[in-house]
Amino acid sequence: MGRQTDVLRRKGTARQEAFFRAVLVGILLGGLILLGFLLRWQYAVSSSPFWDEFITLWSARNITRGVASPFQWGPGADAPLTRNLEALILRSFGFNVTIARLPSIIISVLAIPVTFYTGKRMFSVPAGLLAAALMASAPQVVIEGARARPYPLFLLLTLLSVLSFYGWMIESDDDIVKSHSQGWPFVICFVAAVFTHLEAILLLPAFALSAWLRRGRRILTRKWVLVDFLLCGVAAIVALVLFVQGENPPGAIALNQGVWAGSATIELGLKNLEVFNKLLRRTPGGFVLLSIALGGLGYLAVGTLWTKLSVGSSSSGRARGAKERADVVSAVALDRQRHALVFLAVLLLWVTGVIVLVMGPRWGSETRYLLFLFPMFSLVAAGISVRFLSF
C-alpha cells in the first residue's frame, strides 16, 4: 500500500512539474510574440515607406481599380499572392501606408510561434525558444516584417514548407507513402511560396536531395512522391512563364532591363559572398551564431563518419558483432536531431551554393533576398547551441 502511495505521489509531482513547465514556456513564447509585434509596429509607425513598398501598393491599387489583372506578375518580382492580399486591404480600408503594412506585421509575427514549434519538433523546447527569440528580434527580420512587401509572407510559407516536408519525409522511419495525402501540405505551402516569390524555386532541388539522402534513391520514383514533386515543378514553370510575361509586356520596347533581371541571370563564378557577410553583420551575434552552426555541423559530420568507421572496423565479429552493428545503425537512424540537422544543412548549403556560384551579381547588395533562409539558420544555430550546453 505504501509503495502504491509513493508511485501516485511521484506521478502527481511529475504532472505538476509538466504543467509548470508548459505554463513557463507559454509565458516565454507569449513574451517573444509580444516583443516581435511591438518591434515591428514601432518601425511601421515611425518610418517612411521604402521605395519598393510604393511599387507593391501601386500595383495593388491597380488591381482594385480593374486596371491590372490579379494573375499578372510584376512589376519586377512582385508575385500575385502578396499583391492580391494588399489589394484586398486597400479595397477594405483605403490607401493608408500603416494599414497596408499591417498584414506583413501579422504574418511576420506568426512566423515566431511557427519557428518555436518547428524547433521543438526537430530538437527541443529550449531550441525552439531560442530560434523564436532570434526571429522575434533580428533587426533585418523586424524591418522587412514591417514593410508592405512579399518577404514576410514568403518567409512564413518557406518555413511551413520546411516543417511539412520534415514531417513527411524526414522525421519518421515509417513508410511515408502509406497515404498519398501526406505530401499535400508540403505541396500547398511550396506552391504558395513560389507564387509569393520566385526564390522558392531554389529550394526544390534541395528538398529532392534531402528526400534521397533520408529515404534512398528509389523514393523519388514512388508514384505519389513523384506526383507531388512534379506538381511543385509545374508550379515553378508556370511562375517563371508569368514572370517573363510580366517583365516583357506586349507592346513594350524590349530594353532587356527588367527590374529583377540582374538577380535572375545566371553567371558562374565565386561572387555574392558580400550579401551574406552584410546580413551577418546586421544580426546581433551573427558571426558567433555562424561559428556555432558550422562547428556543430562539423561535429555532426565527424561523428557520423566515426560511427560508420567504427561499424566497419567491427565487421570481423560473428553474431554478436552483427548485433552490435545493427544496434549502432538503428541508433543513428532514429536520431531525430541528427536527421533534422542534416536536412536543414542540405537546404542552407544548397541555396547558399547556388546564390554564390550560379546566380547573378545583384544578390550581393540585397540582404532581403536572403531572409527566407533566416528561420533555417536560426533553427540550426539554436539546436546546436542547446546541444552543446547540455553536455
C-alpha positions as CSV (number, residue, x, y, z in Angstrom):
1,M,0.0,0.0,0.0
2,G,2.8,2.4,0.9
3,R,4.5,1.6,-2.4
4,Q,1.4,2.4,-4.4
5,T,1.1,5.7,-2.5
6,D,4.7,6.6,-3.4
7,V,4.0,5.8,-7.0
8,L,0.9,8.0,-7.1
9,R,2.7,10.8,-5.3
10,R,5.5,10.7,-7.9
11,K,3.1,10.8,-10.7
12,G,1.3,13.7,-9.2
13,T,4.6,15.6,-8.8
14,A,5.5,14.8,-12.4
15,R,2.2,16.2,-13.7
16,Q,2.7,19.3,-11.6
17,E,6.2,19.8,-13.0
18,A,5.0,19.3,-16.5
19,F,2.2,21.8,-16.0
20,F,4.6,24.3,-14.6
21,R,7.0,23.9,-17.5
22,A,4.1,24.2,-20.0
23,V,3.0,27.5,-18.3
24,L,6.5,28.8,-18.2
25,V,7.1,28.0,-21.9
26,G,3.8,29.6,-22.8
27,I,4.7,32.8,-20.9
28,L,8.1,33.0,-22.6
29,L,6.7,32.3,-26.0
30,G,3.9,34.9,-25.5
31,G,6.6,37.4,-24.4
32,L,8.6,36.8,-27.6
33,I,5.4,37.2,-29.7
34,L,4.6,40.5,-28.0
35,L,8.2,41.7,-28.4
36,G,8.2,40.8,-32.0
37,F,4.9,42.6,-32.6
38,L,6.0,45.8,-30.7
39,L,9.3,46.0,-32.6
40,R,7.6,45.7,-36.0
41,W,4.8,48.0,-35.1
42,Q,7.2,50.6,-33.9
43,Y,9.1,50.5,-37.2
44,A,5.8,50.6,-39.2
45,V,4.5,53.8,-37.5
46,S,7.8,55.6,-37.3
47,S,9.5,55.1,-40.6
48,S,8.8,56.4,-44.1
49,P,7.8,53.8,-46.8
50,F,10.6,52.0,-48.6
51,W,10.5,52.8,-52.3
52,D,9.7,49.1,-53.1
53,E,6.5,49.5,-51.0
54,F,5.2,52.1,-53.4
55,I,5.6,49.6,-56.2
56,T,3.6,47.0,-54.3
57,L,0.9,49.5,-53.3
58,W,0.7,51.0,-56.8
59,S,0.2,47.5,-58.4
60,A,-2.3,46.6,-55.7
61,R,-4.3,49.8,-56.3
62,N,-4.3,49.0,-60.0
63,I,-6.0,45.6,-59.2
64,T,-8.7,47.3,-57.1
65,R,-9.4,49.7,-60.0
66,G,-9.5,46.9,-62.5
67,V,-6.5,48.3,-64.4
68,A,-4.3,45.2,-63.7
69,S,-5.1,41.6,-63.7
70,P,-4.9,39.8,-60.3
71,F,-3.0,37.0,-62.1
72,Q,-0.4,39.3,-63.6
73,W,3.2,39.0,-62.3
74,G,5.1,42.2,-61.7
75,P,6.2,44.8,-61.9
76,G,9.5,43.1,-61.3
77,A,9.5,40.3,-58.7
78,D,6.1,41.3,-57.2
79,A,4.2,38.0,-57.3
80,P,0.4,37.7,-57.4
81,L,-0.2,36.4,-53.9
82,T,1.1,39.4,-52.0
83,R,-0.3,41.9,-54.5
84,N,-3.8,40.4,-54.2
85,L,-3.6,40.4,-50.4
86,E,-2.6,44.1,-50.4
87,A,-5.4,44.8,-52.9
88,L,-7.9,43.3,-50.5
89,I,-6.6,45.5,-47.7
90,L,-6.7,48.7,-49.8
91,R,-10.2,47.8,-51.0
92,S,-11.4,47.3,-47.4
93,F,-9.6,50.2,-45.6
94,G,-8.5,52.6,-48.3
95,F,-5.0,53.8,-49.2
96,N,-3.1,54.0,-45.9
97,V,0.6,53.0,-45.5
98,T,0.3,51.9,-41.9
99,I,-2.8,49.8,-42.6
100,A,-1.1,48.4,-45.7
101,R,1.8,47.3,-43.6
102,L,-0.4,45.5,-41.0
103,P,-0.7,42.2,-42.9
104,S,3.1,42.0,-43.1
105,I,3.4,42.6,-39.4
106,I,0.8,40.0,-38.5
107,I,2.3,37.4,-40.9
108,S,5.9,38.1,-39.6
109,V,4.7,37.7,-36.0
110,L,3.0,34.4,-36.9
111,A,6.4,33.1,-38.0
112,I,7.6,33.3,-34.4
113,P,5.4,30.6,-32.9
114,V,5.8,28.5,-36.1
115,T,9.6,28.7,-35.6
116,F,9.2,27.7,-32.0
117,Y,7.0,24.7,-32.9
118,T,9.5,23.7,-35.7
119,G,12.4,23.9,-33.3
120,K,10.6,22.0,-30.6
121,R,9.6,19.2,-33.1
122,M,13.1,19.0,-34.6
123,F,15.2,19.5,-31.5
124,S,13.8,20.5,-28.1
125,V,11.7,23.2,-26.3
126,P,14.8,25.3,-25.4
127,A,16.0,25.2,-29.0
128,G,12.6,26.2,-30.2
129,L,12.5,29.2,-27.8
130,L,16.0,30.3,-28.8
131,A,15.1,30.1,-32.5
132,A,11.9,32.0,-31.9
133,A,13.9,34.7,-30.0
134,L,16.1,35.2,-33.0
135,M,13.1,35.5,-35.3
136,A,11.5,38.0,-32.9
137,S,14.4,40.4,-32.5
138,A,16.7,40.1,-35.5
139,P,16.9,43.6,-37.0
140,Q,16.6,42.7,-40.7
141,V,13.7,40.4,-40.0
142,V,11.9,43.1,-38.0
143,I,12.4,45.7,-40.7
144,E,11.3,43.6,-43.6
145,G,8.5,42.2,-41.4
146,A,7.0,45.7,-41.1
147,R,7.1,46.6,-44.7
148,A,4.3,46.1,-47.3
149,R,6.4,43.7,-49.3
150,P,6.2,39.9,-50.0
151,Y,9.1,38.9,-47.8
152,P,7.2,38.2,-44.5
153,L,4.7,36.0,-46.3
154,F,7.4,34.3,-48.3
155,L,9.4,33.6,-45.1
156,L,6.4,32.1,-43.4
157,L,5.4,29.9,-46.3
158,T,9.0,28.8,-46.7
159,L,9.1,27.8,-43.0
160,L,5.8,26.0,-43.4
161,S,7.2,24.1,-46.4
162,V,10.2,23.1,-44.4
163,L,8.1,22.0,-41.5
164,S,5.6,20.0,-43.6
165,F,8.4,18.4,-45.6
166,Y,10.2,17.4,-42.4
167,G,7.1,15.7,-41.1
168,W,6.5,14.0,-44.4
169,M,10.0,12.8,-45.4
170,I,12.5,13.3,-42.6
171,E,11.0,12.8,-39.1
172,S,9.7,9.2,-39.1
173,D,11.2,5.9,-40.1
174,D,7.8,4.7,-41.2
175,D,6.8,4.2,-44.8
176,I,5.8,7.7,-46.0
177,V,3.6,6.6,-48.9
178,K,1.0,4.6,-46.9
179,S,-1.3,7.6,-47.6
180,H,-0.9,9.8,-50.7
181,S,-2.2,12.8,-48.7
182,Q,0.9,13.0,-46.5
183,G,2.7,15.2,-49.1
184,W,-0.1,17.6,-49.8
185,P,0.7,20.1,-47.0
186,F,4.2,20.5,-48.4
187,V,2.9,20.9,-52.0
188,I,0.4,23.6,-51.0
189,C,2.9,25.5,-48.9
190,F,5.6,25.3,-51.5
191,V,3.4,26.3,-54.4
192,A,2.1,29.3,-52.4
193,A,5.7,30.2,-51.6
194,V,6.6,30.1,-55.4
195,F,3.6,32.5,-56.1
196,T,4.9,34.8,-53.4
197,H,8.5,35.0,-54.6
198,L,10.5,33.1,-57.3
199,E,13.3,32.4,-54.8
200,A,11.3,29.4,-53.6
201,I,12.3,27.6,-56.7
202,L,15.8,27.4,-55.4
203,L,14.7,25.1,-52.6
204,L,13.0,22.4,-54.7
205,P,16.2,20.6,-55.7
206,A,17.4,20.7,-52.1
207,F,14.1,19.1,-51.0
208,A,14.6,16.3,-53.5
209,L,18.2,15.8,-52.4
210,S,17.1,15.6,-48.8
211,A,14.5,13.0,-49.6
212,W,17.1,11.0,-51.5
213,L,19.6,11.2,-48.6
214,R,17.0,10.2,-46.0
215,R,14.9,7.6,-47.9
216,G,17.2,6.3,-50.6
217,R,17.3,6.8,-54.3
218,R,14.1,4.9,-55.1
219,I,12.0,7.3,-53.0
220,L,11.7,9.7,-55.9
221,T,10.3,7.0,-58.2
222,R,7.3,6.2,-56.0
223,K,4.1,7.2,-57.6
224,W,2.7,9.8,-55.2
225,V,6.1,11.2,-54.2
226,L,6.8,11.7,-57.9
227,V,3.4,13.3,-58.4
228,D,4.0,15.7,-55.5
229,F,7.4,16.8,-56.9
230,L,6.0,17.1,-60.4
231,L,3.2,19.4,-59.2
232,C,5.8,21.6,-57.5
233,G,7.9,21.6,-60.7
234,V,4.9,22.6,-62.8
235,A,4.1,25.4,-60.4
236,A,7.6,26.7,-60.8
237,I,7.4,26.6,-64.6
238,V,4.1,28.4,-64.6
239,A,5.5,31.1,-62.2
240,L,8.5,31.6,-64.4
241,V,6.3,32.0,-67.5
242,L,4.2,34.6,-65.7
243,F,7.3,36.3,-64.5
244,V,8.8,36.5,-68.0
245,Q,5.5,37.8,-69.4
246,G,5.4,40.5,-66.6
247,E,8.9,41.5,-67.5
248,N,8.1,41.8,-71.2
249,P,4.5,43.1,-71.6
250,P,3.1,43.1,-75.1
251,G,3.8,46.3,-77.0
252,A,6.6,47.4,-74.7
253,I,10.1,48.2,-76.0
254,A,12.3,45.3,-75.1
255,L,15.2,47.0,-73.3
256,N,16.3,43.8,-71.6
257,Q,16.4,45.7,-68.2
258,G,13.8,44.0,-66.1
259,V,13.5,45.0,-62.5
260,W,14.6,41.6,-61.3
261,A,16.7,40.6,-64.3
262,G,20.0,41.4,-62.5
263,S,19.2,38.8,-59.9
264,A,17.6,36.2,-62.1
265,T,20.5,35.9,-64.5
266,I,23.0,33.1,-64.4
267,E,26.6,33.9,-64.0
268,L,29.1,31.2,-62.9
269,G,31.9,32.0,-60.5
270,L,32.6,32.9,-56.9
271,K,30.5,36.0,-56.0
272,N,27.7,37.3,-53.8
273,L,29.5,36.5,-50.6
274,E,29.2,40.1,-49.5
275,V,25.4,39.8,-49.1
276,F,25.8,37.0,-46.6
277,N,28.5,39.0,-44.8
278,K,26.2,42.0,-44.7
279,L,23.3,40.1,-43.3
280,L,25.5,38.5,-40.5
281,R,26.9,42.0,-39.6
282,R,23.3,43.3,-39.2
283,T,22.4,40.4,-37.0
284,P,23.5,40.7,-33.3
285,G,25.9,37.9,-32.7
286,G,25.6,36.8,-36.3
287,F,29.2,35.6,-36.7
288,V,29.1,33.9,-33.3
289,L,25.9,32.0,-34.4
290,L,27.6,31.2,-37.7
291,S,30.6,29.8,-35.8
292,I,28.4,27.7,-33.6
293,A,26.4,26.4,-36.6
294,L,29.5,25.5,-38.6
295,G,31.2,23.9,-35.6
296,G,28.1,21.8,-34.9
297,L,27.7,20.7,-38.5
298,G,31.4,19.8,-38.5
299,Y,31.0,17.8,-35.3
300,L,27.9,16.1,-36.9
301,A,30.0,15.2,-40.0
302,V,32.9,13.8,-37.9
303,G,30.6,11.9,-35.6
304,T,28.7,10.3,-38.5
305,L,32.0,9.3,-40.2
306,W,33.4,8.0,-37.0
307,T,30.3,5.9,-36.4
308,K,30.5,4.4,-39.9
309,L,34.2,3.7,-39.5
310,S,33.5,2.1,-36.1
311,V,30.8,-0.1,-37.6
312,G,33.1,-1.1,-40.5
313,S,36.0,-2.0,-38.2
314,S,33.9,-4.5,-36.3
315,S,32.9,-6.4,-39.3
316,S,35.0,-9.4,-38.3
317,G,32.7,-10.3,-35.4
318,R,30.1,-13.0,-35.8
319,A,26.6,-13.0,-34.3
320,R,27.5,-10.6,-31.5
321,G,29.3,-8.3,-33.8
322,A,26.4,-8.2,-36.2
323,K,24.0,-7.4,-33.4
324,E,26.2,-4.6,-32.3
325,R,26.4,-3.1,-35.8
326,A,22.6,-3.3,-36.1
327,D,22.2,-1.5,-32.8
328,V,24.6,1.3,-33.9
329,V,22.9,1.7,-37.3
330,S,19.5,1.7,-35.6
331,A,20.6,4.3,-33.1
332,V,21.9,6.6,-35.9
333,A,18.7,6.1,-38.0
334,L,16.5,7.0,-35.0
335,D,18.5,10.1,-34.1
336,R,15.8,12.8,-34.7
337,Q,18.0,15.7,-34.1
338,R,20.7,14.4,-36.4
339,H,18.3,13.9,-39.2
340,A,16.9,17.4,-38.7
341,L,20.4,19.0,-38.7
342,V,21.3,17.2,-41.9
343,F,18.0,18.3,-43.5
344,L,18.4,21.9,-42.6
345,A,22.1,21.9,-43.6
346,V,21.3,20.5,-47.1
347,L,18.7,23.3,-47.6
348,L,21.1,26.0,-46.4
349,L,24.2,24.8,-48.2
350,W,22.4,24.1,-51.5
351,V,20.7,27.6,-51.7
352,T,23.9,29.3,-50.5
353,G,26.0,27.5,-53.1
354,V,23.6,28.4,-55.9
355,I,23.5,32.1,-54.9
356,V,27.3,32.3,-54.5
357,L,28.3,30.2,-57.5
358,V,25.4,30.5,-60.1
359,M,23.1,33.4,-59.6
360,G,23.6,37.0,-60.9
361,P,25.6,39.6,-59.1
362,R,22.7,41.7,-57.8
363,W,22.3,39.4,-54.9
364,G,25.5,41.0,-53.5
365,S,23.6,44.1,-52.4
366,E,20.1,42.8,-51.4
367,T,20.0,41.2,-48.0
368,R,16.2,41.0,-48.1
369,Y,16.6,38.3,-50.7
370,L,18.2,36.1,-48.0
371,L,15.6,36.4,-45.3
372,F,13.8,33.3,-46.3
373,L,16.9,31.4,-45.1
374,F,17.0,33.0,-41.7
375,P,14.5,30.6,-39.9
376,M,16.6,27.7,-41.1
377,F,19.8,29.3,-39.9
378,S,18.1,30.2,-36.6
379,L,17.0,26.6,-36.1
380,V,20.5,25.2,-36.8
381,A,22.2,27.7,-34.5
382,A,19.6,27.2,-31.8
383,G,19.6,23.4,-32.0
384,I,23.4,23.1,-31.9
385,S,23.7,25.7,-29.1
386,V,21.3,23.9,-26.8
387,R,23.0,20.6,-27.6
388,F,26.4,22.0,-26.7
389,L,25.1,23.5,-23.5
390,S,23.6,20.1,-22.5
391,F,27.0,18.4,-22.4
